[in-house]
Amino acid sequence: MNKALNWTPDTMPDLSGKTVLITGANSGLGLESTRMLAGRGARVVMACRNRDKGEQARHEVRAAHPEARLDLMQVDLADLGSVRDFAHSFRQHYERLDVLMNNGGIMAPPRQYTRDGFEMQFGVNHLAHFALTGLLLDQLETAPDPRVVLISSFAHRMGEIYFDNLNAEKWYQRWKFYGQSKLANLMHALELDRRLRADGSSIRAVPVHPGYSATGLQRTVAGGGFFNALFAQSQTKGAYPQVFAATSELAESGTYYGPHGFMELWGMPAEADMRKLAQNEDVARQLWRVSEDMTGVYYLDID
């Protein structure tokens, strides 16, 4: 059990004047993050695939925070063309981005593919956010304390990077490929931090995981609702690590955060444990190069 940091939602600063972009903002951890950050005065750009669900979520947040500044934009993370169009539109409308919260994702579906032909979990959870981060770096650099928050999972511990089978053409097992995508999220964050530091950037790259939280992701899993009822913390508490990473001066670039409690399943934000592979810089560099080639988005070249 790791020691909880001296942070609660009540310690969040006033966020007036800050712009926060959250993918998957219409449900789960993204919606809770939207609610908490907008409640502190941030302008939250809610990036959602389904506009109707996004409008419903915006109405829900405004019911609790009538003065909330919420902008809704549509993006399909399973389509890199949509990600590029979204980033272009964002750059036209916003000169500055204070926080990019790469939150949207899917968990353990049957074998599926993105519009670009990538295995769905790797494509949505990792490649879309890898591309989006690179496409919005200039907007982040204009902010006084910019941050990229990347959502991993304790499931990264069961992940490998299957460089010879990234598109699941040889075999597919949904939990192994979920673990791969979450390991990729964490390795992207750590490599992003190394490259930002080498580039002299002030952007913080902060990876987090929510522990075991009751969100809509479990609806694809047999018995998910039952286990949520028995073991999960609320999705509000599950969002604490990413809100902490987005707002607290205690959040350090390149440090991994999650719940402090038993097996990091629940609790308040604390430094989290990561498997050794996640810290392998050679594998991270290879993953970075492969991700650039798959997405066509190249940034922070230090080779």
C-alpha angles and dihedrals in degrees: 000000000000123000115262116240122240094264137114130161088260090065093059113121126236106281098195111143094024124116118212124188116203123185115212089021097154098075147015119000092353092057092046091049090049091051094050098043095043088048088061093052104266120142102237120202105206109209108198136165095215113052095198092054089045091054090049091051092047090052090050093052093046090052087064097034110028092182094051115135104222126168120189122213129173124231134158109213089196090066120060089197088060090048091053093047090048093051091048091051091046092052090051094052103036126045093188138038119191100180131018108194109194095200110136118103151131132237132218104329123164113276108298136157135223123239088265093053099257124137102270101238095045090043098048102031098040117009097046092051093042088056095042092052092053093045093053101041093106092055090049093050091060093061121092095231107014123184139186112204114196121193115221128161140225081251086079085083090071093045133106128180104244098202091172093050108029092137094047092241093139100038141338135209112172099217094046090051091047088053089049092053093049092047087051090052091053095044090048090054094049094045090045089055092050092050094045091052091048089050093051092242124158093214114120116218107202123180119200141170128208100220113223106335131170103247137140091265090084093062090087091056124083109246092008094134092049094052091044090057092049104039114008128102118222119280087242091063090040088061093054096091094053094044088048090051091049097050117017126095086214091068109101124202112251094018119119119226135191141140117317099219136094110329087344089283096130143353141078125323117289138150107288132217121246132192119255094248090063088063096049103118095194092056090043092054091049091049090050093052092046091048091051091051093047095048101031089228113125123185144149095021110191100159 
